[in-house]
C-alpha cells in the first residue's frame, strides 16, 4: 500500500486475486492438489466471528498443507 501503510480490503474484487493465486500454487508445478481437492482445501479458512467478513480469512498455508495431508 502507498507510503508503507496498511489498509483493509474486502469483497469479491479484492478476494478474487488472492484466492486465484492460492489455487495456482495448489495446482502448480510443485503443488500437491487435485482439482477435486481445491474447494475443500480453500475452505480451510481462519474463522472470524464477524458477519461482515463472510466465511473467514483465506489461509493459504492451511490450503496448501491440506492437499499434502489428504
C-alpha distances in whole Angstrom, upper triangle without the diagonal:
4,7,6,6,6,7,10,11,15,17,19,16,13,16,18,16,15,19,20,19,20,24,23,23,26,28,27,30,30,29,32,31,34,33,35,33,29,29,31,28,25,27,27,24,23,25,24,26,24,26,23,21,23,25,22,19,19,21,20,23,25,25,26,28,30,31,33,35,36
4,5,6,8,10,13,14,18,20,22,19,17,19,21,19,19,23,23,22,24,27,27,27,30,32,30,33,33,32,35,35,37,36,38,36,33,33,35,32,29,31,30,28,27,29,27,29,27,29,25,24,27,28,26,23,23,24,24,26,29,29,30,32,34,35,36,38,40
4,6,9,11,15,17,21,24,25,23,20,22,24,22,22,26,27,25,26,30,29,29,32,34,33,35,35,34,37,37,40,39,41,39,36,36,37,34,31,33,32,30,28,30,28,31,29,31,28,26,29,31,28,25,25,26,26,28,31,31,31,34,36,37,38,40,42
4,7,10,14,16,20,23,24,22,19,21,23,21,20,24,25,23,24,27,27,26,29,32,31,33,32,32,34,35,37,37,39,36,33,34,34,32,29,30,30,27,25,28,26,29,27,29,26,24,27,28,26,22,23,23,23,24,27,28,28,30,33,34,35,37,39
4,7,10,13,17,20,22,20,17,19,22,20,19,23,24,23,24,27,27,27,29,32,31,34,33,32,35,34,37,36,38,36,32,32,33,31,28,29,28,25,24,25,23,26,24,26,23,21,25,26,23,20,21,22,22,24,27,27,28,30,32,34,35,36,38
4,7,10,14,17,19,18,14,16,19,18,16,20,22,20,21,24,25,25,27,30,29,32,31,30,32,32,34,34,35,33,29,29,30,27,24,25,25,21,20,21,19,22,20,22,19,18,21,22,19,17,18,19,19,21,23,24,25,27,29,31,32,33,35
4,7,10,14,16,15,12,14,17,16,15,18,20,20,21,24,25,25,27,29,29,32,32,30,32,31,34,32,34,32,28,28,28,27,23,24,24,20,19,20,18,20,18,20,16,15,18,20,17,15,17,18,19,22,23,24,25,28,29,31,32,34,35
4,7,11,13,13,10,11,15,15,14,16,19,19,19,22,24,24,25,28,28,31,31,29,31,30,32,30,31,29,26,25,26,24,21,21,21,18,16,17,15,17,15,16,13,11,14,16,14,12,14,16,18,20,22,22,24,26,27,29,31,32,33
4,7,10,9,6,8,12,12,11,14,16,16,17,20,21,22,23,26,26,30,29,27,29,28,29,28,29,27,24,22,24,22,19,19,20,16,16,17,15,17,15,15,12,10,13,15,13,11,13,16,17,20,21,21,23,25,26,27,30,31,31
4,7,8,6,7,10,12,11,12,15,16,17,19,21,22,23,25,26,29,29,27,28,26,28,26,27,25,22,20,21,21,17,17,18,15,15,15,13,15,13,13,9,7,9,12,11,10,12,15,17,20,20,20,22,25,24,26,29,30,30
4,6,5,6,8,11,11,12,14,16,17,18,20,22,22,24,26,29,29,27,28,26,27,24,25,24,21,19,20,20,16,16,18,16,16,16,15,17,14,13,10,8,9,12,12,12,13,16,18,21,21,20,23,25,25,26,29,30,30
4,5,5,6,9,10,10,11,14,15,15,17,20,20,21,23,27,27,25,26,24,24,21,22,22,18,16,19,19,15,15,18,16,17,18,17,19,17,16,13,11,11,12,13,13,13,16,17,21,21,19,21,24,23,24,27,29,28
4,6,6,8,10,11,11,13,15,16,17,20,21,22,23,27,27,25,27,25,25,23,24,24,20,19,22,21,17,18,21,18,20,20,20,22,20,18,16,14,14,16,16,15,14,18,18,22,22,20,23,26,25,26,29,31,30
4,6,7,7,9,11,12,14,15,17,18,20,21,22,26,26,24,26,24,25,23,25,23,20,19,21,20,16,17,19,16,17,18,17,20,18,17,15,12,13,15,14,12,12,15,15,19,20,19,21,24,24,25,27,29,29
4,6,5,6,8,10,11,12,14,16,17,18,20,23,23,21,23,21,22,20,21,20,16,15,17,16,12,13,15,13,14,16,15,18,17,16,14,11,11,12,11,10,9,12,12,16,17,15,17,20,20,21,24,25,25
4,5,5,6,8,10,11,12,14,15,16,18,21,22,20,21,19,20,18,19,18,15,14,17,16,12,14,16,15,17,18,19,21,20,19,17,14,14,14,14,13,11,14,13,17,18,15,17,21,20,20,23,25,25
4,6,5,6,9,10,10,12,14,15,16,19,20,18,20,19,20,18,20,19,15,16,18,17,13,16,17,16,18,20,20,23,22,22,20,17,17,17,16,14,12,14,12,16,18,15,16,20,20,20,23,25,25
4,5,5,6,9,10,11,12,14,15,19,19,17,19,17,19,18,19,18,14,14,16,14,11,13,14,13,14,17,17,21,20,20,18,15,15,15,13,11,8,10,9,13,14,12,14,17,17,18,20,22,23
4,5,5,6,9,10,10,12,14,18,18,15,17,15,16,14,16,14,11,11,13,11,8,10,12,11,14,16,17,20,20,20,19,15,14,13,13,10,7,10,8,12,13,10,12,15,15,15,18,20,20
4,5,5,6,9,10,11,12,15,16,14,16,14,15,13,15,15,11,12,14,13,10,13,15,15,17,20,21,24,24,23,22,19,18,17,16,14,11,13,11,14,15,12,13,17,17,16,19,21,21
4,5,5,6,9,10,10,13,14,12,15,14,15,15,17,16,12,14,16,13,11,15,15,15,17,20,22,25,25,25,23,20,19,19,17,15,11,12,9,12,14,12,12,15,16,16,18,20,21
4,5,5,6,9,10,13,13,10,12,11,13,13,15,13,10,11,13,10,8,12,12,12,15,18,19,23,23,24,23,19,18,17,15,13,9,9,6,9,10,8,8,12,12,12,14,17,17
4,5,5,6,8,12,12,9,11,9,10,9,12,10,7,9,11,9,8,12,13,14,17,19,21,25,25,25,24,21,19,18,17,15,11,12,9,11,12,9,9,12,12,11,14,16,16
4,5,5,6,9,10,8,11,10,11,11,14,13,10,13,15,13,12,15,16,17,20,23,25,28,28,28,27,24,23,21,20,18,14,14,11,13,15,11,10,14,15,13,15,18,18
4,6,5,8,8,6,9,9,12,12,15,13,11,14,15,12,12,15,15,16,19,22,24,28,28,29,28,24,23,21,20,17,14,13,9,10,12,10,8,11,13,11,13,16,16
4,6,9,8,5,6,5,8,9,12,9,8,11,12,9,10,13,13,15,18,21,23,27,28,28,28,24,23,20,19,17,13,12,9,10,11,8,6,9,10,8,10,13,13
4,7,8,5,7,6,7,8,11,10,8,12,14,11,12,16,16,18,21,24,27,30,31,31,30,27,25,23,22,20,17,16,13,14,15,11,9,12,13,10,12,15,14
4,6,5,8,9,10,11,15,14,12,16,17,15,15,19,19,20,23,26,29,32,33,33,32,28,27,25,24,22,18,17,14,15,16,13,11,14,15,12,13,17,17
4,6,9,10,12,14,17,16,15,19,20,17,18,22,22,23,26,29,32,35,36,36,36,32,31,29,28,25,22,20,17,17,18,16,13,15,17,14,14,18,18
4,7,9,12,14,17,15,15,18,19,16,17,21,20,22,24,28,30,34,35,35,35,31,30,28,27,24,20,19,15,14,16,14,11,12,14,12,11,15,16
4,6,9,11,13,12,11,15,15,12,14,17,16,19,21,24,27,31,32,32,32,28,27,25,23,21,18,16,12,12,13,11,8,10,11,8,9,12,13
4,7,10,12,10,10,14,14,11,13,16,16,18,21,24,27,30,32,32,33,29,27,25,24,22,18,16,14,13,13,11,8,9,9,6,6,9,9
4,7,8,6,7,10,11,9,11,14,14,17,20,22,25,28,30,30,30,27,25,22,22,20,17,15,13,13,12,9,8,9,8,5,7,10,9
4,5,5,7,10,11,10,12,15,16,19,22,24,27,30,31,31,31,28,26,23,23,22,19,18,16,16,15,12,11,13,11,8,10,12,10
4,6,5,8,10,10,11,14,16,18,22,24,27,29,30,29,29,26,24,21,22,21,18,18,16,17,16,13,13,15,13,10,14,15,13
4,6,7,8,9,11,13,15,17,21,23,26,28,29,28,29,26,23,20,21,21,18,18,17,18,16,13,14,15,12,10,14,14,11
4,6,6,6,9,10,11,14,18,20,23,26,27,27,27,24,22,19,19,19,16,15,14,15,13,10,10,11,9,7,10,11,8
4,6,5,6,9,10,13,16,18,21,24,25,24,25,21,19,16,17,16,13,13,12,13,12,8,9,12,9,8,12,13,11
4,5,5,6,9,11,15,16,19,21,22,21,22,19,16,14,15,15,12,13,13,15,13,9,12,14,11,11,15,15,13
4,6,5,7,10,13,15,18,20,22,21,22,19,17,13,14,14,12,12,12,14,11,8,11,12,8,9,13,12,11
4,5,6,9,12,14,17,20,22,22,23,19,17,14,14,13,10,9,9,10,7,5,7,8,6,7,10,10,10
4,5,7,10,12,15,18,19,19,19,16,14,11,11,10,7,8,8,10,8,5,8,11,9,10,13,14,13
4,5,9,10,13,15,17,17,17,14,12,9,9,9,8,9,10,12,9,7,11,12,10,12,15,15,14
4,7,9,12,15,17,18,19,15,14,10,9,9,7,7,8,9,6,6,9,10,8,11,13,13,13
4,6,9,12,14,15,15,12,11,8,6,5,5,5,8,10,8,8,12,12,11,14,16,16,17
4,6,10,12,14,15,11,11,9,5,5,6,6,10,11,9,11,14,14,13,17,18,18,19
4,6,9,11,12,10,9,7,4,7,9,10,13,14,12,14,17,17,16,19,21,21,21
4,6,8,10,7,8,7,5,7,10,12,15,17,15,17,20,20,20,23,25,24,25
4,6,9,8,9,9,8,11,14,15,19,20,19,20,23,24,22,26,28,27,27
4,5,6,7,9,8,11,14,17,20,22,21,21,25,26,25,28,30,29,30
4,6,6,8,9,12,15,18,21,24,22,22,26,27,25,28,31,30,30
4,6,9,10,12,15,18,21,23,22,23,26,27,26,29,31,31,31
4,7,6,8,11,14,17,20,19,19,22,24,23,25,28,28,28
4,6,8,11,14,17,20,18,18,21,23,21,24,26,26,26
4,7,9,12,15,17,15,15,18,20,18,20,23,23,22
4,7,9,12,14,13,13,17,18,17,19,22,22,22
4,6,9,12,11,12,15,16,16,18,21,21,22
4,6,9,9,8,11,13,13,15,17,18,19
4,6,5,6,9,10,11,13,15,16,17
4,5,5,6,9,10,11,13,15,16
4,5,5,6,8,10,11,12,14
4,5,5,6,9,10,10,12
4,6,5,7,9,10,11
4,5,6,7,9,11
4,5,5,6,9
4,5,5,6
4,5,5
4,6
4
